[in-house]
Amino acid sequence: MTLLERIPTLSDEEVVNLLANARRLSEQGDAKQQAAAAELLPPLEDEAGKRKEARLERAKAKRAASRRPRAVAAA
């Protein structure tokens, strides 16, 4: 299984860490490391974005569930 195939199975922390390493290597690595990082960056950024959006949606749903209903004014 290649690293690209493993991305969906990684934890959120692992995805963020791998993304940070790929960004660093794309700028500071040797030619081989830069090529590998260039291949990994788009799928990693996509996965990190999806996971961040999902985390925000879960937090939003949790806040909405714990919010007290508004009192309706008598007409």
N, C-alpha and C positions, 0 to 999 in steps of 0.2 A: 504494500500500500504506500503510495507516494504521500508526501506532505500535503499536496493540494487535495488529495482525497480525504485526508485526516482532518482538515479544517472544520467541517461540521461537527466532528466528534470531540473537539477540544473544548475545554471549559472557557468561560468568558475571560478569566485571568490569563489563560494560556494564549488566547487569541490576541489580547492586548499586548502581552509580552512579545509574542512573535512578530506582531506588527511593528512594534517599536524597534526590535532588532533588525527587521527587514529595512525599515527606513534608515537606520544608522548605517547598515551595510551598503545600501544603495548610494550613499554619499562617501563613505570612508573605506569600503572594502576594496579588495583587488578586483580585477576584471571578472573572474569567475563568481565571486560573491555578489558583485553588482548585477550580473546576469541572473543569478538565482533570485536575488531580491526583486528584480524587475518583474520576474515571472510570478512571484508570490504577492506583491503589493496589491494589485487590483482585487483578487479574491479575498484577501485579508481585510482590506478596507471595506469591501462590500459586507462581509460577515460581521465585522465590528459595528458597522452602521446598523445592520439589521438587529443585532443584539442590543444595541443602545436604545433603539426605537422600541423594542419589545419591553425592555426594562422600564422605560418611561411610561409606556402604556399600562404596565402592571402597577406602577406607583400611582398613576392617575386613577385607575380603577379602585385601588385600595383607599385613596383619599376620598373618592366619591362614596364608597361603601361606608366609611366611618363618619361621613358628614351628617349632621343632624338635619332633618327636613325643616324647611322654612315654615314658619307659622303663617297661615292664610288669614288675611284680614277679613272680618265679617263685613258683608256688604249691606 
